[in-house]
Amino acid sequence: MKPKIKIFQDMGISANDIAQIISNDPSSLYRSADNRFTPSLSVLKRFLGSSAEVAKVLKISGWFLKLDLKKTLVPNIEFLKCCGVGMDQIVKQIYNFPRFLLHSPEDMKKFVKKVDEMGASRSSRLFIHAVRVVSSMTDENWELKLKHFSDLGFSEDDILKMFKKSPPVFAVSQRKLKEVKEVLLATEKYDISCIVNDPTSFVCSVEKKIKPRMQVLGILHSRNLIKKWPSLATITRMPECKFLEKFVQPYLNEVGEVYMATSELNSERNKKIRIK
C-alpha cells in the first residue's frame, strides 16, 4: 500500500484526494505499481496536463487504473485525432464518459465505421458524441434502437437526419421516445417533420418542460393572445427565464396559475414567477 500512496504523493496529489481515490476503488491498491500505477498516471498527466486534473479524473472513475492505458486510451485518442476530433473534445469525454475511451482499439474502429455509415460528418463537433452513443450499445441493441424509431413512424432518411443532428437522442429510452412523440403530435401544431428538424425534443423532460410549456401556449393561442405557436426549437431550446419573460409574465392572469400548477417538479419556476 505505501509504495502506491507514495506514487500519488510524488505526483503532488493531496492526501484528501488520495483518500477519496482509494475509497472509491480500494482494489486499486492491489494493482502493480510498476506495471499499472506509474504508467497509467503518466499517461493521464500527459493528456490532462496536471496532477490536479489526474486526481479529478481518478475521483470520477477508477477504471483508468484497472486497464493498460497504453493499449486502450492512448491508441483510441490517437485514432480519434486522426478522424479529425479535437483534443479538447476528447478530454471532455475522459471526464464525462470515462469508459468510452477504454474500449479496445478494434472496437473503437468498428464504432467509427458505423457512425460513418450513418452519414455523420467527421468534421462536425457532434461526431465524437455519435461515436460514444454507438459505443454504448451492442450491435443487437443498436438495431433495436433503429427499429424503435421506424416503429414510431420515422423513415430511414428521417432517422439518419436525426442521428446527424443530435446523436444523444439515440440513447433515449423507447418509452420516452414514444411519450415525447405522442405529446407533441397531440397538439396538432407539430408533425413528424418538426421532430426530425429538431430531435433535441426527445432529450427534454416531458413533465418539467414540454407539458408545462404546451399547456401555456395552448391557453394563449385559444384566447388569441398569440398569433401562432412558436417553432418546436423554441419549446425545447428557449431558456426558462426567456420563456417566462415572453409567454408567462405578460399573461399572468391567463396562465399564471396553470403554469404554477404544472411546475411543481421545478421549484426554479416558482422562484422566478411572481403573481400579484
Residue pairs with C-beta under 8 A, 6 or more apart in sequence:
1 29
3 33
4 28
4 29
4 31
4 33
4 37
5 18
5 22
7 33
7 37
7 38
7 41
8 17
8 18
8 21
8 41
9 15
9 18
11 41
11 45
11 51
11 54
12 51
12 52
13 21
13 51
13 52
13 54
13 55
14 55
17 55
17 58
17 59
18 55
20 59
21 28
21 55
21 58
21 59
21 62
22 28
22 29
24 58
24 59
24 62
25 62
25 65
25 66
27 62
28 37
28 62
28 65
28 66
31 37
31 65
31 66
36 65
36 68
37 65
39 68
39 69
39 70
40 64
40 65
40 68
40 69
41 54
43 69
43 70
43 73
43 74
44 53
44 54
44 57
44 58
44 64
44 69
45 51
45 53
45 54
47 73
47 77
47 87
47 90
47 91
47 94
48 54
48 57
48 91
48 94
56 95
57 64
57 94
57 95
57 98
58 64
58 65
60 95
60 98
61 98
61 99
63 98
63 99
63 102
64 73
64 98
64 102
67 73
67 102
69 102
71 105
72 101
72 102
72 103
72 104
72 105
73 101
73 102
75 105
75 108
76 101
76 102
76 103
76 105
76 108
77 87
77 90
77 101
79 105
79 108
79 109
79 112
80 90
80 108
80 112
80 128
80 131
81 87
81 90
83 112
83 122
83 127
84 122
84 123
84 127
85 122
85 127
85 128
86 125
89 125
89 128
90 101
90 128
93 100
93 101
93 128
93 132
94 101
97 132
100 132
100 135
100 136
103 111
103 135
107 135
108 131
108 135
111 131
111 134
111 135
112 131
114 134
114 142
115 127
115 130
115 131
115 134
116 122
118 130
118 160
118 163
118 164
119 160
119 163
119 164
120 126
120 127
120 130
120 163
120 164
120 167
121 127
121 164
124 164
126 164
126 165
126 166
126 167
129 167
129 168
130 163
130 164
130 167
132 167
133 167
133 168
133 170
133 171
134 142
134 170
136 171
137 145
145 170
146 159
148 174
148 177
149 158
149 159
149 162
149 177
150 156
150 159
152 177
152 178
152 181
153 181
153 192
154 162
154 192
154 196
158 192
158 196
161 196
162 169
162 170
162 195
162 196
162 199
163 169
163 170
165 197
165 198
165 199
165 200
166 199
166 200
166 202
166 203
168 203
169 199
169 200
169 202
169 203
172 202
172 203
176 202
176 206
177 202
179 206
180 195
180 201
180 202
180 204
180 206
180 210
181 195
183 206
183 210
183 211
183 214
184 190
184 194
184 195
184 201
184 210
184 232
185 191
185 192
187 214
187 218
187 229
189 229
190 232
194 231
194 232
195 201
195 202
195 232
197 232
197 233
198 231
198 232
198 233
198 236
198 237
200 233
200 236
200 237
201 210
201 232
201 235
201 236
204 210
204 235
204 236
207 265
208 263
208 265
208 266
209 235
209 236
210 235
210 236
211 262
212 259
212 262
212 263
212 266
212 269
213 235
213 243
213 247
214 235
215 255
215 258
215 259
215 262
216 247
216 248
216 255
216 258
216 259
217 226
217 229
217 230
217 235
217 247
219 225
219 254
219 255
219 258
220 226
220 247
220 251
220 254
220 255
221 228
221 229
223 254
225 251
225 254
226 247
230 238
238 246
240 268
240 269
240 272
241 272
244 269
244 272
244 273
247 255
248 255
248 256
248 259
248 273
249 273
252 273
252 275
252 276
256 273
256 275
257 275
259 269
259 273
260 269
260 270
260 273
260 275
263 269
263 270
264 270
